[in-house]
Amino acid sequence: MDKRPFDIDLALERIEAAVQPWPKAALFQLAEEGFTSTFEQLLACIISIRTYDEVTLPVSRRLFAQARTPSAIAGLGWEELDALISPSTFHERKAQQILAIAREVVERFGETLPGEREVLLSFAGVGPKCANLVLGVACGTPVISVDIHVHRVTGRWGYVKAATPEKTLLALEATLPRQHWITINRLLVPFGKHICTGTKPKCSTCPVLDMCRQVGVTEHR
């Protein structure tokens, strides 16, 4: 089929409607439930690493039911914290990391973790993807968080061309209108999970098929 020029505003408008039946990405869902502080979002992001949203959500809720503030988390023993987050991948290491961050936040900032990128990146194990996601969700800071879904989908569209998520971030910062910087992660996570899937994407029901270049797609549904 002939493809129209890619219109990112129209594409995201269509995707907004298309993903309504699907669960929201974990950190956005937690924010809707009131877990909006920078500290809570950072902990949820750490829990989410290499862990499905279906696990991240109940684990984060269970942790926050027990402790939500830096001092409360810092007051937990490692064994108790590890047990609370044990369904998540690499939970032993994450428990150590979360305890260390909580204690450092209490020592440096008291009960309020600043929504500053440099501060978040200063914690061991917190990278740009996690920092940007936390800043976008908790603080409304216009930053782009590129996970595997954002990387794959925007490359498949032909909207950007980049070999890695890190390079996709740079390409999107140069191309994507700033008003979409937070939105793109919120929308493309469910879109990439349920429609523009890693293998055999559902092109026949895709709302942006008329614009998508289907880069690298050899089989689809």
ROTI-519884 format. One record per atom (N, C-alpha, C, O, CB): residue in one letter; x, y, z. Coordinates in steps of 0.1 Angstrom, whole numbers, plus 5000, padded with zeros to 4 digits. Glycine has a CB too. Example, Ala and Ser with C-alpha at 12.3 -4.5 7.8 and 13.67 -1.06 7.14 Angstrom:
% ROTI-519884
A513249435078A512349555078A513249675078A514249675085A511349555090S512849785071S513749895071S512950005079S513450115080S514149945057
//
This chain:
% ROTI-519884
M500849885000M500050005000M500950125000M502050125005M499150005012D500450234994D501150364994D501050425009D500050415015D500550464984K502250475013K502350525026K502250685026K502950745018K503650485033R501550735035R501450885037R502650925045R503250845052R500150925043P503051055044P504151105053P503751075068P502651095072P504451255050F504751045076F504551015090F504151145097F504951235098F505750945096D503051135103D502551255111D502451205126D501551135130D501051295106I503451245134I503551195147I502351245156I501951165165I504851245154D501851365154D500651405161D499451315159D498851275168D500351555158L499251295146L498151205143L498351065148L497450995152L497851205128A499551015146A499850875150A499650855165A498950765169A501350845147L500050945174L499850935188L498450955192L497950895202L500751035196E497751035185E496251055187E495550925185E494750885193E495651165178R495850855174R495250725170R495650625181R494850535185R495650685156I496950615184I497450515194I496750535208I496450445214I498950525195E496550665212E495850695224E494550615225E494150565235E495650845226A493850625214A492550555213A492650405213A491950325219A491650605201A493650355205A493850215203A494250135216A493950025218A494850185193V495050205225V495550135237V494550145249V494950095260V496850195241Q493450205247Q492550215258Q492150085265Q492050085277Q491250285254P491949975257P491549855264P492649785272P492449695280P491149755253W493949835270W495049765276W495549835289W495349955290W496249755266P496149755298P496649815310P497749925307P498449915297P497249715320K497750025316K498750125314K500150075319K500249975326K498350255323A501150145314A502550105318A502650125334A501950215339A503650195311A503450045340A503350035355A503550165362A502750195371A504449945359L504550245359L504750375366L503650475364L503250545374L506050435362F503050475352F501950565350F500750515358F499950605363F501650575335Q500450385359Q499350335366Q499550365381Q498650405388Q499250185364L500750345386L501050375400L500750525403L500250555414L502450335404A501150605394A500950755396A499450785397A499050865405A501550835385E498650715389E497250735389E496650695403E495650745407E496550665378E497350595409E496850545422E497350635434E497150595445E497250405424G498150735431G498550825441G500050815445G500450885454G497750805453F500750725439F502150705442F502950795433F503550755423F502650555441T502950925436T503451025427T504851085431T505351165423T502451135425S505351055443S506551125447S507751075439S507650955433S506851105462T508751155437T509951115430T510550985436T510950895429T511051225430F510550975450F511050865457F510350735453F510850635450F511150885472E508950745454E508150625451E508350585437E508450465434E506650655454Q508350675428Q508450645414Q509850575411Q509950485403Q508250765405L510950625418L512250575416L512250425421L512850345414L513250655423L511650405432L511650265438L510850175428L511350065426L511050265452A509750215423A508950135414A509750115401A509650005396A507650205411C510550205397C511350195385C512350085387C512650005378C511950325380I513050095398I514049995402I513449855402I513949755397I514750025415I512249835408I511549715409I511249665395I511249545393I510249725417S510949755386S510449715373S511549665363S511249605353S509749835366I512849685367I513949645358I513949495356I513949415366I515249695364R513849455343R513849315339R512649235346R512649115348R515149245343T511549315348T510349255355T509149305347T509049415344T510349295370Y508249205345Y506949245338Y506149335347Y506149335359Y506149115335D505349425340D504449515347D503449445355D503049485366D503749605337E503049325351E502149245359E502649205372E501949165381E501749115351V503949205374V504649175386V505049305393V504849315406V505949085384T505449405386T505949525392T504749595399T505049645410T506349625381L503549595394L502449665400L502149605414L502149685424L501249665391P501849475415P501449425429P502649435439P502449455451P501049285428V503849415434V505049425442V505249565448V505449585460V506349375435S505049665439S505249805443S504149845453S504349905463S505149905431R502949795450R501749825460R502049765473R501749825484R500449775454R502549645473R502849575486R503949645494R503849665506R503249425483L504949685487L506049765494L505449895499L505749925511L507149795484F504749965491F504250095496F503150085507F502950185515F503650175484A502549975508A501549955519A502349945532A501749975542A500749825516Q503549895531Q504449885543Q505250005546Q505450045557Q505349765541A505750075535A506650185537A506650265524A506850215513A508050145541R506550405525R506550485513R507550595513R507950655503R505150545511T508050635525T508950745526T510450695527T510650585531T508650835538P511350785525P512750745526P513150685540P513750585541P513650855523S512650755551S512950705564S512250575567S512850485574S512550815574A511050555562A510350435565A511050315558A511150205563A508950445560I511450335545I512150235538I513550205544I513850085546I512350275523A514250315548A515550295555A515450215568A516350155572A516150435557G514250225574G514050155587G513750005585G513749935595G512950215594L513549965573L513249815571L514549745571L515649795567L512549795557G514549625576G515749535575G515849475561G514849475553G515649415585W517049435557W517149385543W516249265541W515649245530W518649345541E516149175551E515349055549E513949085547E513249025538E515548965561E513449185554E512049225553E511749295539E510749255533E511649325564L512649375535L512549445522L512649345511L511849345501L513549555520D513549255512D513749145502D512449065500D512049025489D514949065505A511849025512A510648945511A509549025505A508748965497A510248905525L509449155507L508349235501L508449245486L507449245479L508449375507I509749245481I509849265466I510349135459I510749135448I510849375463S510249025466S510848895461S510248845448S510948775441S510648795471P509048875444P508548835431P509348905419P509348855408P507148855429S509949015421S510649085410S511949015408S512548955416S510849235414T512449035395T513748975391T514849045398T514849165401T513848995376F515948965402F517049015409F516749085422F517349195425F517849115400H515749035429H515249105441H516249125452H516249225459H514049035447E517149035454E518149045464E519049175462E519249255471E519048925465R519449185449R520349305446R519449435447R519949535451R520849285432K518249425442K517349545443K517149585457K517049705460K516049515435A516949485466A516749525480A517949595486A517749695493A516449395488Q519149555483Q520349625487Q520349765481Q520649865488Q521549545483Q520049775468Q520049905462Q519050005467Q519350115470Q519849885447I517849955470I516750035475I517150085489I516950205492I515449965475L517649995497L518050035511L519150145511L519050245518L518549915519A520150125502A521250225501A520750355496A521150455502A522250165491I519750355487I519250485482I518450555493I518550675495I518350455469A517550475500A516750535510A517650605521A517350715525A515850425516R518650535525R519550585535R520250715530R520450805538R520550485540E520650705518E521350825512E520450945511E520851055514E521950795499V519150915507V518151025506V517951085519V517951215521V516850975500V517751005530V517551065543V518751145547V518551255553V517350945553E519951095545E521151175549E521351305541E521751405547E522351085547R521051295528R521351415520R520151515519R520351635518R521651375506F518951455519F517751545516F516651535526F515651615525F517251505502G516651445536G515551435545G514451345538G514751235534G514951565549E513251385539E512151305534E511751335520E510851265514E510951325543T512351425513T511951465499T513051455490T514051525490T511351605499L512951355481L513951335470L513751435459L512651445453L513951195464P514751525456P514551625446P514351565432P514951455429P515751725445G513451625424G513251575410G514351635401G513951715392G511851615406E515551595403E516651645395E517451525389E517751435396E517651735404R517651535376R518251425369R519651395374R519951275376R518351465354E520451495377E521751465382E521751395396E522551305398E522551605384V520751425404V520651355417V520251215415V520851125421V519551425426L519251185406L518851045404L519950965398L520150845402L517651045394L520751025388L521850945382L522950925392L523850845389L522351025370S523050995403S524150985412S523950855421S524950815427S524151105422F522750795420F522550665428F523050545420F522850545408F521050655431A523750455426A524250345420A523150255414A522150235420A525150255429G523350225401G522350135394G521150215388G520350145381G521750045404V521150345389V520050425382V520650485369V521550565370V519550535392G520150445358G520650495345G519650595339G518650625345G520750375335P520050645327P519250745321P517750705318P516850795320P519850785308K517550585314K516150545311K515250555323K514150615323K516150405306C515750505334C515050505347C514850645352C513750695356C515650415358A515950725351A515850865356A514850945348A514051025354A517250935355N514950935335N514051005326N512550965329N511651055329N514350985312L512350835331L510950795333L510450845346L509250895347L510850635333V511250845357V510850895369V510551045368V509551095374V511850875380L511451125362L511251265361L509951295353L509251395356L512451325354G509751225342G508551245334G507251215342G506351305342G508551165322V507151105349V505951065356V505751145369V504651195371V505950915358A506851155377A506651215390A506651365389A505951435397A507751165399C507451425380C507651565380C507151645368C507051765368C509151595381G506651565358G506251625346G507351695338G507051785330G505151725349T508551655341T509651715334T509751665319T509651545317T511051685341P509851745309P509751695295P511051625292P512051685287P509551815286V511051495294V512251415290V511651285283V510451255285V513051375303I512451215276I512051095269I512650975275I513850975278I512451105254S511850875278S512350755284S512250645273S511150615268S511650705297V513350595268V513350495257V513550355263V514650325267V514350535246D512550275263D512750135266D512650055253D512750115242D511550085276I512649925254I512649835242I511449865233I511649855220I512749695246H510349895238H509149925230H509250055222H509050055210H507849925239V509650155229V509850285222V510950275211V510750325200V510250395232H512050205214H513050185205H512650105193H512850145181H514250105211R511949995195R511449915184R510449975175R510549975163R510949775189V509450035182V508250095174V508650215166V508350225154V507150135184T509450305172T509750425164T510750385153T510750455142T510450525173G511550285154G512450245143G511650175133G511950185121G513550145149R510650095137R509850025127R508950115119R508750095107R508849925134W508550225125W507850325118W508750395107W508150435097W507350435127G510050395109G510850475101G510950615106G511450705099G510450465086Y510450645118Y510450775123Y511850825127Y512250935125Y509550795135V512650725133V514050745135V514750615131V514150515129V514350775151K516050635129K516850515126K518050515135K518950595135K517350525111A518050415144A519150405155A519250265159A518350185159A518750495167A520550225162A520850085164A520550045179A520349925181A522250055161T520550135188T520350105202T519350195208T519050305203T521650105210P518750155220P517850255227P518450385230P517850485230P517250185239E519750375234E520450495237E520550595225E520450715227E521950465242K520850535214K520850625202K519450665197K519350775191K521550545190T518450585200T517150625197T516750745205T516050835201T516150505200L517150745218L516850865227L517450985220L516751095220L517550835241L518650985216L519251105210L518551145197L518351265195L520751075207A518151045189A517451075177A516051135179A515651225173A517250945168L515351085189L514051135193L514151275199L513351365196L513351045203E515151305207E515351435212E515551535201E515251655203E516551435222A516151495190A516351585179A515151595170A515051685161A517551545171T514151505171T513051495161T511651515167T510851575161T513151365154L511451455178L510151445184L509751585191L510451635199L510051335195P508551635187P508051755194P508051745209P507651635214P506751795188R508451845216R508651835231R507351795238R507351735248R509151965236Q506151835232Q504951805239Q504651655240Q503751605248Q503751875233H505351575232H505151435232H506251355240H506251235240H505151385218W507151425246W508351355252W507951265263W508551155264W509351455257I507051295272I506551205282I505551105277I505550985280I505951285294T504651155268T503551075263T504050955255T503350855255T502651165254I505150965248I505550855239I505850735246I505450625242I506750895231N506350735258N506550615266N505250565271N505050445271N507550645278R504450655276R503150615282R502350535271R501650435275R502350735286L502350575259L501550515248L502250395242L501550295238L501250615238L503550405239L504250295231L504550175239L504750075233L505450355226V504450185253V504650055261V503449965258V503649855254V504850095276P502250005261P501149915258P500949895243P500549775239P499849975263F501249985234F501149965220F502149865215F501849775207F501450105212G503349865221G504349775217G504149635223G504549535217G505749815221K503449625234K503149495240K502049425233K502049305232K502749515255H501049495229H499749435224H499449455209H498649375204H498649495232I500049545202I499749565188I501049555180I501149475171I499149705186C502049645182C503249645175C504249555182C505349605186C503849795173T503949425183T504749335191T506049305184T506349335173T503949205192G506949245192G508349215188G508349125176G509049145166G509149165199T507549015176T507448925165T506048925160T505048935168T507848775169K505848915147K504548915141K503649025146K502548995152K503848775143P504049145144P503149255148P501749255142P501649195131P503849395145K500749305148K499449305143K499149415134K498349505136K498449305155C499849415122C499749515113C498349535107C497949645104C500749495101S497649425106S496249435100S495349515109S494349565103S495649295099T495549535122T494749615130T495449745135T494949805144T494249535142C496549775130C497349885135C496750015130C496450035119C498849875130P496650115140P495950235136P496850335128P496450435123P495550305149V498150295127V499050385119V499750315108V500750355103V500150435129L499050205103L499650125092L499850215079L500750195072L498750005089D498950315077D499050395065D500250485065D500650545055D497750475063M500950495077M502150585078M503350495081M504450545077M501950685089C503250385086C504350305091C505150245079C504550185070C503850195101R506450255080R507250195069R507550045071R508049985062R508550275068Q507149995083Q507249855086Q508749805084Q509049695078Q506349765077V509649885089V511049855088V511349725095V511149715107V511949975093G511949635088G512349505094G511249405096G511549295101G513049535107V510049435092V508949345094V508949245083V508749285071V507549425095T509149115086T509049015076T507848925077T507348875067T510248925077E507248925089E505948855091E505048935100E505549005109E506248705097H503848935097H502849005105H501548945105H501248855097H502749155101R500648985114R499348935115R498349035111R497149015111R499048885130
//
